[in-house]
Amino acid sequence: MPKFAANLSMLYTEHLFIERFAAAAADGFQAVEYVSPYEETPEAIAAELKRHGLTQALFNLPAGNWAAGERGIACLPERVAEFETSVDKAIAYADALGCRKINCLAGIAPVGLEADVAEATLVKNLRYAAERLADAGISLVFEPINTRDIPGYFLTTTDQAERIMDRVGHPNLLIQYDFYHMQIMQGDLVATFERLQSKIGHVQIADNPGRHEPGTGEINHDFIFRRLDELGYDGWVGCEYKPAAGTSAGLGWLKMLQQEN
């Protein structure tokens, strides 16, 4: 059975963020991930991880002004200096939290920004981050995201991610493969994972439509989980979904999987 990490940006939202660690541990999760730790002190989060025996699986580089709709700054030419500073901040948090993997959000390309300029900026920033994080012993991933949930997002398919990886040319850069996003953008989920497995550094799940828990939509998660095991994927699987009727109440899929294994 794969190892599952609770995404605390989407799960247990009935609790304050700092209280979600306890809720995840109470439901049997052994790891957590989330969009951003930067609204809390690293000491406060580290204390929650230690108190509840949780592993910090992943978080993102600072993604700009999230409340204002920004979803990353890595493709924005005028924000390169800010991006480089954000890498230092992420390393400081990662060291405090024992986190060895960080995701980079490419961002929304504004109207008027040429695609080749956005891609060149993203390549430059990813190369910088990959090198800096490698020196710190931290892996870097970057994530294609569907344009239904984030209109205008710059990085949307695995083919685009592969091309950018080749241009970056650094071994410390891998793809974050979210089955939900890729079901919307391209389908052929497991075959694509199999082809790209050596280039994939983290996996996330949610069903479609609705982005709810496994078993609520069209994606065959039983098959996906079985193939992840058969293919030897030993990383965390981030549960980045919106519970249809409460996080704990919607964990029947996980309990059934545990019983079967």
Beta strands, then each sheet from edge to edge (+ up, - down):
strand 1: 3-7
strand 2: 31-34
strand 3: 55-60
strand 4: 101-104
strand 5: 139-142
strand 6: 173-178
strand 7: 200-205
strand 8: 236-239
sheet 1: 1+ 2+ 3+ 4+ 5+ 6+ 7+ 8+ 1+
end
